[in-house]
Every structure is written in C-alpha cells, then in structure tokens.
Amino acid sequence: MRKKFIGGNWKMNKTPEQAKEFMIPFVEKIKAIDRDIVDIALFPPCLALNVVKNYSEGNGLIVGSQNMHYKDNGAFTGEISPVMLESLGIDWVILGHSERRHIFKESNELISLKIKSALDHNFHVVLCVGETEEQRLTSRHYDVIKEQLESGLADITADRISNVIVAYEPVWAIGTGKTATPEDAEEMHRYIRRLFKGMYNKDIAGRIRIIYGGSVKPKNAESLLLKEDIDGALVGGASLNPQSFFEIVNSVID
Ligand code: PEP
C-alpha cells in the first residue's frame, strides 16, 4: 500500500501575512485527518516558508520549497540554496515544475543537477514531468515523459530513489481548468510505473509514489484519486483556499 500524498503548490501567491491567514483555519481542519493514510504538504513561496513552517509544528504537515539552486552558495543572484532551506528546517522541494521548465527555460540537465544536489542534502523531491498539448496531439507524450524521467534521474541510484515522488502534470492541464480524464491520467501513471521497473526494479516500481497535477479541484479529486496508480495530487489554484484544499485532502479519506 502506497501512502497518498496531497501537496499544495502556492506558486507566486501569498505574503507571509496571507500565509498566516490560511494556516490558522487550515491546521484546525486537518487535525482529524489520519496521517497514516495521507501525507499533506504545502509549498509556499520562500518568503512565507518560515510562517508556514511555524504553524506546521506538531501537526505533521510537510513544508517544502517550490524550487532551489543546486549549489550551496555563490554568485547566483536571486537564487535560494539547499543550505539556506536547511537552515529553516526545510527538506522537501519541488523540482522540474512545468512553469520552471517552460517560462524559465530550465533544461532536463539543470533539473538533473538540482535533483542530485537535493538528494545529496537528504531532501525529499517532488519531480514534475509533463507534456505540452502539442506533444500530446502529435503522440509524443510518452517519449517526452520518458526523456524527462531518464535524464532527471540519470545519476540517482536505487538506494536513493525512495526520497523521490513523481508528479505527472500535463502542461495543458495546469491552471487551465482542463483536467486529464482519470483514465488518461491512470494510463500515463501506469506507463511511468513501468518505466521505473526498467530504470530500477519491480519493487521500486511498486513503491514509487506517482501523483497527478493539473486543475485538481474538490469536485474532480475523488475520481482521480480512486485510480489504482494515482497516489495523490499536486494542487495549484485550489490549494490557495483552506476549505477547497482541505476538501481535496479529505477526498482521500471519504
Ligand atoms: C501546479 O501548480 O502544479 C498545478 C497543478 O496547478 P493547478 O492545480 O492550478 O492546475
């Protein structure tokens, strides 16, 4: 049995004060949620990490960064390093989000360096992969996902893979209101699991958590999460509101 994982990616939203306004009701709502069934995670912008971390003390919430540089320090204006995150007690990070890949032109090679660095620092990584609409329409979606996973994890040996979660996030579904059907998502998740069997082994393929992201809302979460190979969700827009994010978390339990 793989434990479910529901993560909220706030992207470039919420000041520290607004993060506090979210956290006060949210920690109350999730008190009764059984964490043996589901991991709940929040990925606020870096300036709000401290506030979210403080409100997470003692209630088992995972708090992570939306990105990081692969070097510990140096002349990299505007970047945040793993060492800086560690100093806040943060050891989770999202890497390879499609907004980083497409808007900020992060390559598979750069993402691979970041994954290696994150795991060297004993971080947990949510590695995002996903195809564009054009790639899907021209039937290249499987090849794109394979390439993103194989290059991203090229240096990662089997003994380190347990700290990785894969988020399948079709680019055309992110922030657009279009969601992959549960069947289409399940098909890709199965494919990813098969890839892990080839890249690592059957045991790892059975254990790796593969979550779905792309316009997950309270009304569609349950049908996605019921699928055998969908182990959770990475939620953007709907994680900004404590009630809607709670409803998505709760749909794992119902
Ligand atoms: C995301 O940011 O990872 C995401 C899936 O966003 P949204 O839920 O808004 O589509």
Residues whose N, C-alpha, C, O or C-beta is under 5 A from the ligand:
A	BS01	PEP	N9 A173 I174 G175 T176 G213 G214 S215 V216 L234 V235 G236 G237
